[in-house]
């Protein structure tokens, strides 16, 4: 959970301040504003208000390394009196977790524990929802001016974690719904 914690901390602490960068991956380029991962069967729309700073399409099955893979990192323009909007999507290999913890609910509990230890206030600890037609769970947090939501979907042995942040719950909801995430049946778990 150390590496996953670093990803969450990155978002909480740097969201208001991070600078836009060019995509780091030579092999992954967005098609317009659409992100597609053939392996995961996932497609989503990255709003034009966000600048992509990291993109990995996860075209094939990755080696089971126990790594957390950041698939998408995208940020809005810096704001003076509010947190910067942003999206981080990462995939965490669940094969290294005990069998009874390889589900979205158990993963979300770990995220909630970490966020509380980091000083975030829990606004909603567990909300059953769907992402792209798949069962998902969500938790909402606030730390200072940063509102942050974590959506967890389990797919092909990975916890896919959509970390969405901004200056308000409304901004987060609007940003998340604008992603229009979809999963194809061909890559179903």
Biotite code that builds the C-alpha atoms (Angstrom):
import biotite.structure as struc

atoms = struc.array([
    struc.Atom([0.000, 0.000, 0.000], chain_id="A", res_id=1, res_name="UNK", atom_name="CA", element="C"),
    struc.Atom([3.065, 2.267, 0.267], chain_id="A", res_id=2, res_name="UNK", atom_name="CA", element="C"),
    struc.Atom([3.183, 3.020, -3.451], chain_id="A", res_id=3, res_name="UNK", atom_name="CA", element="C"),
    struc.Atom([-0.562, 3.509, -3.650], chain_id="A", res_id=4, res_name="UNK", atom_name="CA", element="C"),
    struc.Atom([-0.294, 5.899, -0.736], chain_id="A", res_id=5, res_name="UNK", atom_name="CA", element="C"),
    struc.Atom([2.289, 7.892, -2.648], chain_id="A", res_id=6, res_name="UNK", atom_name="CA", element="C"),
    struc.Atom([-0.122, 8.202, -5.589], chain_id="A", res_id=7, res_name="UNK", atom_name="CA", element="C"),
    struc.Atom([-2.896, 9.432, -3.284], chain_id="A", res_id=8, res_name="UNK", atom_name="CA", element="C"),
    struc.Atom([-0.545, 11.829, -1.512], chain_id="A", res_id=9, res_name="UNK", atom_name="CA", element="C"),
    struc.Atom([0.614, 13.155, -4.866], chain_id="A", res_id=10, res_name="UNK", atom_name="CA", element="C"),
    struc.Atom([-2.937, 14.105, -5.642], chain_id="A", res_id=11, res_name="UNK", atom_name="CA", element="C"),
    struc.Atom([-3.801, 15.585, -2.252], chain_id="A", res_id=12, res_name="UNK", atom_name="CA", element="C"),
    struc.Atom([-0.684, 17.714, -1.923], chain_id="A", res_id=13, res_name="UNK", atom_name="CA", element="C"),
    struc.Atom([0.092, 18.648, -5.508], chain_id="A", res_id=14, res_name="UNK", atom_name="CA", element="C"),
    struc.Atom([-3.368, 19.070, -7.011], chain_id="A", res_id=15, res_name="UNK", atom_name="CA", element="C"),
    struc.Atom([-3.493, 22.796, -6.298], chain_id="A", res_id=16, res_name="UNK", atom_name="CA", element="C"),
    struc.Atom([0.086, 23.390, -7.452], chain_id="A", res_id=17, res_name="UNK", atom_name="CA", element="C"),
    struc.Atom([1.158, 20.873, -10.102], chain_id="A", res_id=18, res_name="UNK", atom_name="CA", element="C"),
    struc.Atom([2.355, 22.132, -13.463], chain_id="A", res_id=19, res_name="UNK", atom_name="CA", element="C"),
    struc.Atom([1.149, 20.866, -16.822], chain_id="A", res_id=20, res_name="UNK", atom_name="CA", element="C"),
    struc.Atom([3.598, 18.540, -18.555], chain_id="A", res_id=21, res_name="UNK", atom_name="CA", element="C"),
    struc.Atom([3.727, 16.682, -21.837], chain_id="A", res_id=22, res_name="UNK", atom_name="CA", element="C"),
    struc.Atom([2.761, 12.991, -21.932], chain_id="A", res_id=23, res_name="UNK", atom_name="CA", element="C"),
    struc.Atom([5.663, 10.873, -20.633], chain_id="A", res_id=24, res_name="UNK", atom_name="CA", element="C"),
    struc.Atom([4.957, 7.700, -22.587], chain_id="A", res_id=25, res_name="UNK", atom_name="CA", element="C"),
    struc.Atom([6.237, 7.454, -26.159], chain_id="A", res_id=26, res_name="UNK", atom_name="CA", element="C"),
    struc.Atom([3.995, 4.452, -26.795], chain_id="A", res_id=27, res_name="UNK", atom_name="CA", element="C"),
    struc.Atom([0.738, 6.000, -25.577], chain_id="A", res_id=28, res_name="UNK", atom_name="CA", element="C"),
    struc.Atom([-0.912, 8.919, -27.275], chain_id="A", res_id=29, res_name="UNK", atom_name="CA", element="C"),
    struc.Atom([-4.485, 10.064, -26.816], chain_id="A", res_id=30, res_name="UNK", atom_name="CA", element="C"),
    struc.Atom([-6.870, 9.950, -29.746], chain_id="A", res_id=31, res_name="UNK", atom_name="CA", element="C"),
    struc.Atom([-8.317, 13.445, -29.440], chain_id="A", res_id=32, res_name="UNK", atom_name="CA", element="C"),
    struc.Atom([-9.536, 13.442, -25.871], chain_id="A", res_id=33, res_name="UNK", atom_name="CA", element="C"),
    struc.Atom([-10.441, 9.742, -25.701], chain_id="A", res_id=34, res_name="UNK", atom_name="CA", element="C"),
    struc.Atom([-8.422, 7.323, -23.559], chain_id="A", res_id=35, res_name="UNK", atom_name="CA", element="C"),
    struc.Atom([-8.748, 3.637, -24.479], chain_id="A", res_id=36, res_name="UNK", atom_name="CA", element="C"),
    struc.Atom([-7.111, 0.607, -22.887], chain_id="A", res_id=37, res_name="UNK", atom_name="CA", element="C"),
    struc.Atom([-7.544, -2.504, -25.047], chain_id="A", res_id=38, res_name="UNK", atom_name="CA", element="C"),
    struc.Atom([-6.460, -4.831, -22.228], chain_id="A", res_id=39, res_name="UNK", atom_name="CA", element="C"),
    struc.Atom([-8.894, -3.399, -19.694], chain_id="A", res_id=40, res_name="UNK", atom_name="CA", element="C"),
    struc.Atom([-11.634, -2.788, -22.248], chain_id="A", res_id=41, res_name="UNK", atom_name="CA", element="C"),
    struc.Atom([-11.911, 0.739, -20.865], chain_id="A", res_id=42, res_name="UNK", atom_name="CA", element="C"),
    struc.Atom([-12.558, 3.950, -22.709], chain_id="A", res_id=43, res_name="UNK", atom_name="CA", element="C"),
    struc.Atom([-13.161, 7.381, -21.268], chain_id="A", res_id=44, res_name="UNK", atom_name="CA", element="C"),
    struc.Atom([-13.240, 10.974, -22.392], chain_id="A", res_id=45, res_name="UNK", atom_name="CA", element="C"),
    struc.Atom([-10.665, 13.301, -20.909], chain_id="A", res_id=46, res_name="UNK", atom_name="CA", element="C"),
    struc.Atom([-12.260, 16.750, -20.766], chain_id="A", res_id=47, res_name="UNK", atom_name="CA", element="C"),
    struc.Atom([-10.550, 19.460, -22.788], chain_id="A", res_id=48, res_name="UNK", atom_name="CA", element="C"),
    struc.Atom([-10.299, 21.478, -19.581], chain_id="A", res_id=49, res_name="UNK", atom_name="CA", element="C"),
    struc.Atom([-7.624, 19.038, -18.371], chain_id="A", res_id=50, res_name="UNK", atom_name="CA", element="C"),
    struc.Atom([-4.063, 18.752, -19.687], chain_id="A", res_id=51, res_name="UNK", atom_name="CA", element="C"),
    struc.Atom([-2.726, 15.200, -19.846], chain_id="A", res_id=52, res_name="UNK", atom_name="CA", element="C"),
    struc.Atom([0.601, 14.832, -18.058], chain_id="A", res_id=53, res_name="UNK", atom_name="CA", element="C"),
    struc.Atom([0.832, 11.013, -18.092], chain_id="A", res_id=54, res_name="UNK", atom_name="CA", element="C"),
    struc.Atom([-0.821, 8.410, -20.275], chain_id="A", res_id=55, res_name="UNK", atom_name="CA", element="C"),
    struc.Atom([-0.374, 4.614, -20.444], chain_id="A", res_id=56, res_name="UNK", atom_name="CA", element="C"),
    struc.Atom([-2.847, 2.695, -22.601], chain_id="A", res_id=57, res_name="UNK", atom_name="CA", element="C"),
    struc.Atom([-2.162, -0.719, -20.981], chain_id="A", res_id=58, res_name="UNK", atom_name="CA", element="C"),
    struc.Atom([-2.531, -2.421, -24.349], chain_id="A", res_id=59, res_name="UNK", atom_name="CA", element="C"),
    struc.Atom([-1.477, -5.870, -23.161], chain_id="A", res_id=60, res_name="UNK", atom_name="CA", element="C"),
    struc.Atom([-1.501, -7.791, -19.909], chain_id="A", res_id=61, res_name="UNK", atom_name="CA", element="C"),
    struc.Atom([1.277, -6.350, -17.765], chain_id="A", res_id=62, res_name="UNK", atom_name="CA", element="C"),
    struc.Atom([3.728, -8.613, -16.006], chain_id="A", res_id=63, res_name="UNK", atom_name="CA", element="C"),
    struc.Atom([2.428, -9.425, -12.536], chain_id="A", res_id=64, res_name="UNK", atom_name="CA", element="C"),
    struc.Atom([4.905, -7.301, -10.658], chain_id="A", res_id=65, res_name="UNK", atom_name="CA", element="C"),
    struc.Atom([2.764, -6.118, -7.766], chain_id="A", res_id=66, res_name="UNK", atom_name="CA", element="C"),
    struc.Atom([3.193, -2.602, -9.131], chain_id="A", res_id=67, res_name="UNK", atom_name="CA", element="C"),
    struc.Atom([0.749, 0.197, -9.222], chain_id="A", res_id=68, res_name="UNK", atom_name="CA", element="C"),
    struc.Atom([0.501, 1.563, -12.747], chain_id="A", res_id=69, res_name="UNK", atom_name="CA", element="C"),
    struc.Atom([-0.558, 5.168, -13.271], chain_id="A", res_id=70, res_name="UNK", atom_name="CA", element="C"),
    struc.Atom([-2.650, 5.049, -16.439], chain_id="A", res_id=71, res_name="UNK", atom_name="CA", element="C"),
    struc.Atom([-3.864, 8.645, -16.692], chain_id="A", res_id=72, res_name="UNK", atom_name="CA", element="C"),
    struc.Atom([-2.864, 11.827, -14.952], chain_id="A", res_id=73, res_name="UNK", atom_name="CA", element="C"),
    struc.Atom([-4.509, 15.046, -16.108], chain_id="A", res_id=74, res_name="UNK", atom_name="CA", element="C"),
    struc.Atom([-4.804, 18.490, -14.519], chain_id="A", res_id=75, res_name="UNK", atom_name="CA", element="C"),
    struc.Atom([-6.865, 21.623, -14.985], chain_id="A", res_id=76, res_name="UNK", atom_name="CA", element="C"),
    struc.Atom([-5.535, 25.158, -14.937], chain_id="A", res_id=77, res_name="UNK", atom_name="CA", element="C"),
    struc.Atom([-4.141, 26.397, -11.605], chain_id="A", res_id=78, res_name="UNK", atom_name="CA", element="C"),
    struc.Atom([-6.587, 28.406, -9.520], chain_id="A", res_id=79, res_name="UNK", atom_name="CA", element="C"),
    struc.Atom([-5.796, 31.110, -7.007], chain_id="A", res_id=80, res_name="UNK", atom_name="CA", element="C"),
    struc.Atom([-8.491, 30.532, -4.385], chain_id="A", res_id=81, res_name="UNK", atom_name="CA", element="C"),
    struc.Atom([-9.512, 26.927, -5.074], chain_id="A", res_id=82, res_name="UNK", atom_name="CA", element="C"),
    struc.Atom([-7.993, 23.517, -5.595], chain_id="A", res_id=83, res_name="UNK", atom_name="CA", element="C"),
    struc.Atom([-6.933, 22.624, -9.118], chain_id="A", res_id=84, res_name="UNK", atom_name="CA", element="C"),
    struc.Atom([-9.183, 20.070, -10.832], chain_id="A", res_id=85, res_name="UNK", atom_name="CA", element="C"),
    struc.Atom([-7.529, 16.802, -11.685], chain_id="A", res_id=86, res_name="UNK", atom_name="CA", element="C"),
    struc.Atom([-7.823, 13.135, -12.511], chain_id="A", res_id=87, res_name="UNK", atom_name="CA", element="C"),
    struc.Atom([-5.481, 10.272, -11.688], chain_id="A", res_id=88, res_name="UNK", atom_name="CA", element="C"),
    struc.Atom([-6.431, 6.776, -12.836], chain_id="A", res_id=89, res_name="UNK", atom_name="CA", element="C"),
    struc.Atom([-4.263, 3.948, -11.608], chain_id="A", res_id=90, res_name="UNK", atom_name="CA", element="C"),
    struc.Atom([-4.356, 0.162, -11.712], chain_id="A", res_id=91, res_name="UNK", atom_name="CA", element="C"),
    struc.Atom([-3.197, -1.783, -8.677], chain_id="A", res_id=92, res_name="UNK", atom_name="CA", element="C"),
    struc.Atom([-2.332, -5.473, -9.130], chain_id="A", res_id=93, res_name="UNK", atom_name="CA", element="C"),
    struc.Atom([-4.508, -7.372, -6.640], chain_id="A", res_id=94, res_name="UNK", atom_name="CA", element="C"),
    struc.Atom([-2.679, -10.700, -7.006], chain_id="A", res_id=95, res_name="UNK", atom_name="CA", element="C"),
    struc.Atom([-0.462, -9.714, -4.061], chain_id="A", res_id=96, res_name="UNK", atom_name="CA", element="C"),
    struc.Atom([-3.408, -9.177, -1.727], chain_id="A", res_id=97, res_name="UNK", atom_name="CA", element="C"),
    struc.Atom([-5.048, -11.936, 0.334], chain_id="A", res_id=98, res_name="UNK", atom_name="CA", element="C"),
    struc.Atom([-7.918, -13.506, -1.633], chain_id="A", res_id=99, res_name="UNK", atom_name="CA", element="C"),
    struc.Atom([-10.575, -12.009, 0.659], chain_id="A", res_id=100, res_name="UNK", atom_name="CA", element="C"),
    struc.Atom([-9.210, -8.497, -0.051], chain_id="A", res_id=101, res_name="UNK", atom_name="CA", element="C"),
    struc.Atom([-9.322, -8.690, -3.854], chain_id="A", res_id=102, res_name="UNK", atom_name="CA", element="C"),
    struc.Atom([-12.552, -6.755, -4.208], chain_id="A", res_id=103, res_name="UNK", atom_name="CA", element="C"),
    struc.Atom([-13.584, -3.128, -4.545], chain_id="A", res_id=104, res_name="UNK", atom_name="CA", element="C"),
    struc.Atom([-15.050, -2.835, -1.040], chain_id="A", res_id=105, res_name="UNK", atom_name="CA", element="C"),
    struc.Atom([-11.903, -4.118, 0.697], chain_id="A", res_id=106, res_name="UNK", atom_name="CA", element="C"),
    struc.Atom([-9.696, -1.911, -1.463], chain_id="A", res_id=107, res_name="UNK", atom_name="CA", element="C"),
    struc.Atom([-11.802, 1.157, -0.682], chain_id="A", res_id=108, res_name="UNK", atom_name="CA", element="C"),
    struc.Atom([-11.484, 0.442, 3.057], chain_id="A", res_id=109, res_name="UNK", atom_name="CA", element="C"),
    struc.Atom([-7.685, 0.600, 2.642], chain_id="A", res_id=110, res_name="UNK", atom_name="CA", element="C"),
    struc.Atom([-7.978, 3.899, 0.777], chain_id="A", res_id=111, res_name="UNK", atom_name="CA", element="C"),
    struc.Atom([-10.228, 5.359, 3.493], chain_id="A", res_id=112, res_name="UNK", atom_name="CA", element="C"),
    struc.Atom([-7.804, 4.277, 6.248], chain_id="A", res_id=113, res_name="UNK", atom_name="CA", element="C"),
    struc.Atom([-4.893, 5.845, 4.377], chain_id="A", res_id=114, res_name="UNK", atom_name="CA", element="C"),
    struc.Atom([-6.719, 9.115, 3.708], chain_id="A", res_id=115, res_name="UNK", atom_name="CA", element="C"),
    struc.Atom([-7.762, 9.430, 7.369], chain_id="A", res_id=116, res_name="UNK", atom_name="CA", element="C"),
    struc.Atom([-4.177, 8.763, 8.506], chain_id="A", res_id=117, res_name="UNK", atom_name="CA", element="C"),
    struc.Atom([-3.086, 11.496, 6.092], chain_id="A", res_id=118, res_name="UNK", atom_name="CA", element="C"),
    struc.Atom([-5.427, 13.986, 7.753], chain_id="A", res_id=119, res_name="UNK", atom_name="CA", element="C"),
    struc.Atom([-8.303, 14.027, 5.277], chain_id="A", res_id=120, res_name="UNK", atom_name="CA", element="C"),
    struc.Atom([-11.834, 14.318, 6.559], chain_id="A", res_id=121, res_name="UNK", atom_name="CA", element="C"),
    struc.Atom([-14.201, 11.601, 5.328], chain_id="A", res_id=122, res_name="UNK", atom_name="CA", element="C"),
    struc.Atom([-17.358, 13.096, 3.807], chain_id="A", res_id=123, res_name="UNK", atom_name="CA", element="C"),
    struc.Atom([-18.833, 9.796, 2.554], chain_id="A", res_id=124, res_name="UNK", atom_name="CA", element="C"),
    struc.Atom([-17.103, 6.558, 3.535], chain_id="A", res_id=125, res_name="UNK", atom_name="CA", element="C"),
    struc.Atom([-18.831, 4.127, 1.183], chain_id="A", res_id=126, res_name="UNK", atom_name="CA", element="C"),
    struc.Atom([-21.262, 4.720, -1.661], chain_id="A", res_id=127, res_name="UNK", atom_name="CA", element="C"),
    struc.Atom([-22.292, 1.889, -3.980], chain_id="A", res_id=128, res_name="UNK", atom_name="CA", element="C"),
    struc.Atom([-22.303, 3.173, -7.544], chain_id="A", res_id=129, res_name="UNK", atom_name="CA", element="C"),
    struc.Atom([-21.385, 2.154, -11.082], chain_id="A", res_id=130, res_name="UNK", atom_name="CA", element="C"),
    struc.Atom([-18.585, 3.216, -13.382], chain_id="A", res_id=131, res_name="UNK", atom_name="CA", element="C"),
    struc.Atom([-19.075, 2.472, -17.062], chain_id="A", res_id=132, res_name="UNK", atom_name="CA", element="C"),
    struc.Atom([-21.815, -0.006, -16.232], chain_id="A", res_id=133, res_name="UNK", atom_name="CA", element="C"),
    struc.Atom([-19.643, -1.929, -13.754], chain_id="A", res_id=134, res_name="UNK", atom_name="CA", element="C"),
    struc.Atom([-20.221, -2.208, -10.029], chain_id="A", res_id=135, res_name="UNK", atom_name="CA", element="C"),
    struc.Atom([-18.094, 0.327, -8.183], chain_id="A", res_id=136, res_name="UNK", atom_name="CA", element="C"),
    struc.Atom([-17.652, 1.881, -4.760], chain_id="A", res_id=137, res_name="UNK", atom_name="CA", element="C"),
    struc.Atom([-16.892, 5.504, -3.934], chain_id="A", res_id=138, res_name="UNK", atom_name="CA", element="C"),
    struc.Atom([-15.596, 7.496, -0.992], chain_id="A", res_id=139, res_name="UNK", atom_name="CA", element="C"),
    struc.Atom([-15.378, 11.303, -0.689], chain_id="A", res_id=140, res_name="UNK", atom_name="CA", element="C"),
    struc.Atom([-12.838, 13.342, 1.269], chain_id="A", res_id=141, res_name="UNK", atom_name="CA", element="C"),
    struc.Atom([-11.801, 16.881, 2.021], chain_id="A", res_id=142, res_name="UNK", atom_name="CA", element="C"),
    struc.Atom([-8.459, 18.253, 3.138], chain_id="A", res_id=143, res_name="UNK", atom_name="CA", element="C"),
    struc.Atom([-8.201, 22.025, 3.235], chain_id="A", res_id=144, res_name="UNK", atom_name="CA", element="C"),
    struc.Atom([-9.587, 23.378, -0.023], chain_id="A", res_id=145, res_name="UNK", atom_name="CA", element="C"),
    struc.Atom([-9.173, 20.051, -1.844], chain_id="A", res_id=146, res_name="UNK", atom_name="CA", element="C"),
    struc.Atom([-12.232, 17.860, -2.346], chain_id="A", res_id=147, res_name="UNK", atom_name="CA", element="C"),
    struc.Atom([-11.330, 14.377, -3.536], chain_id="A", res_id=148, res_name="UNK", atom_name="CA", element="C"),
    struc.Atom([-13.332, 11.298, -4.517], chain_id="A", res_id=149, res_name="UNK", atom_name="CA", element="C"),
    struc.Atom([-12.043, 7.780, -4.998], chain_id="A", res_id=150, res_name="UNK", atom_name="CA", element="C"),
    struc.Atom([-13.962, 5.393, -7.279], chain_id="A", res_id=151, res_name="UNK", atom_name="CA", element="C"),
    struc.Atom([-12.820, 1.744, -7.219], chain_id="A", res_id=152, res_name="UNK", atom_name="CA", element="C"),
    struc.Atom([-13.672, -0.885, -9.851], chain_id="A", res_id=153, res_name="UNK", atom_name="CA", element="C"),
    struc.Atom([-12.105, -4.358, -9.971], chain_id="A", res_id=154, res_name="UNK", atom_name="CA", element="C"),
    struc.Atom([-11.283, -5.512, -13.489], chain_id="A", res_id=155, res_name="UNK", atom_name="CA", element="C"),
    struc.Atom([-9.016, -8.309, -14.788], chain_id="A", res_id=156, res_name="UNK", atom_name="CA", element="C"),
    struc.Atom([-7.289, -8.724, -11.417], chain_id="A", res_id=157, res_name="UNK", atom_name="CA", element="C"),
    struc.Atom([-6.649, -5.004, -10.912], chain_id="A", res_id=158, res_name="UNK", atom_name="CA", element="C"),
    struc.Atom([-8.218, -2.409, -8.677], chain_id="A", res_id=159, res_name="UNK", atom_name="CA", element="C"),
    struc.Atom([-8.842, 0.489, -11.039], chain_id="A", res_id=160, res_name="UNK", atom_name="CA", element="C"),
    struc.Atom([-8.901, 3.629, -8.942], chain_id="A", res_id=161, res_name="UNK", atom_name="CA", element="C"),
    struc.Atom([-10.280, 6.846, -10.356], chain_id="A", res_id=162, res_name="UNK", atom_name="CA", element="C"),
    struc.Atom([-9.042, 9.699, -8.150], chain_id="A", res_id=163, res_name="UNK", atom_name="CA", element="C"),
    struc.Atom([-10.938, 12.869, -8.998], chain_id="A", res_id=164, res_name="UNK", atom_name="CA", element="C"),
    struc.Atom([-10.315, 16.154, -7.258], chain_id="A", res_id=165, res_name="UNK", atom_name="CA", element="C"),
    struc.Atom([-11.233, 19.784, -7.316], chain_id="A", res_id=166, res_name="UNK", atom_name="CA", element="C"),
    struc.Atom([-12.499, 22.723, -5.333], chain_id="A", res_id=167, res_name="UNK", atom_name="CA", element="C"),
    struc.Atom([-15.971, 21.361, -4.561], chain_id="A", res_id=168, res_name="UNK", atom_name="CA", element="C"),
    struc.Atom([-18.064, 18.198, -4.564], chain_id="A", res_id=169, res_name="UNK", atom_name="CA", element="C"),
    struc.Atom([-20.034, 19.613, -7.496], chain_id="A", res_id=170, res_name="UNK", atom_name="CA", element="C"),
    struc.Atom([-16.843, 20.138, -9.517], chain_id="A", res_id=171, res_name="UNK", atom_name="CA", element="C"),
    struc.Atom([-15.789, 16.540, -8.792], chain_id="A", res_id=172, res_name="UNK", atom_name="CA", element="C"),
    struc.Atom([-19.175, 15.125, -9.798], chain_id="A", res_id=173, res_name="UNK", atom_name="CA", element="C"),
    struc.Atom([-19.237, 17.172, -12.999], chain_id="A", res_id=174, res_name="UNK", atom_name="CA", element="C"),
    struc.Atom([-15.680, 16.132, -13.887], chain_id="A", res_id=175, res_name="UNK", atom_name="CA", element="C"),
    struc.Atom([-16.304, 12.458, -13.167], chain_id="A", res_id=176, res_name="UNK", atom_name="CA", element="C"),
    struc.Atom([-19.536, 12.331, -15.175], chain_id="A", res_id=177, res_name="UNK", atom_name="CA", element="C"),
    struc.Atom([-17.833, 14.111, -18.094], chain_id="A", res_id=178, res_name="UNK", atom_name="CA", element="C"),
    struc.Atom([-15.384, 11.176, -18.327], chain_id="A", res_id=179, res_name="UNK", atom_name="CA", element="C"),
    struc.Atom([-18.190, 9.039, -19.731], chain_id="A", res_id=180, res_name="UNK", atom_name="CA", element="C"),
    struc.Atom([-16.252, 5.901, -18.746], chain_id="A", res_id=181, res_name="UNK", atom_name="CA", element="C"),
    struc.Atom([-17.258, 2.695, -20.545], chain_id="A", res_id=182, res_name="UNK", atom_name="CA", element="C"),
    struc.Atom([-16.113, -0.899, -20.247], chain_id="A", res_id=183, res_name="UNK", atom_name="CA", element="C"),
    struc.Atom([-16.468, -3.333, -23.128], chain_id="A", res_id=184, res_name="UNK", atom_name="CA", element="C"),
    struc.Atom([-17.699, -6.838, -22.371], chain_id="A", res_id=185, res_name="UNK", atom_name="CA", element="C"),
    struc.Atom([-14.784, -8.419, -24.265], chain_id="A", res_id=186, res_name="UNK", atom_name="CA", element="C"),
    struc.Atom([-12.342, -7.648, -21.444], chain_id="A", res_id=187, res_name="UNK", atom_name="CA", element="C"),
    struc.Atom([-14.688, -8.550, -18.584], chain_id="A", res_id=188, res_name="UNK", atom_name="CA", element="C"),
    struc.Atom([-13.006, -9.996, -15.467], chain_id="A", res_id=189, res_name="UNK", atom_name="CA", element="C"),
])
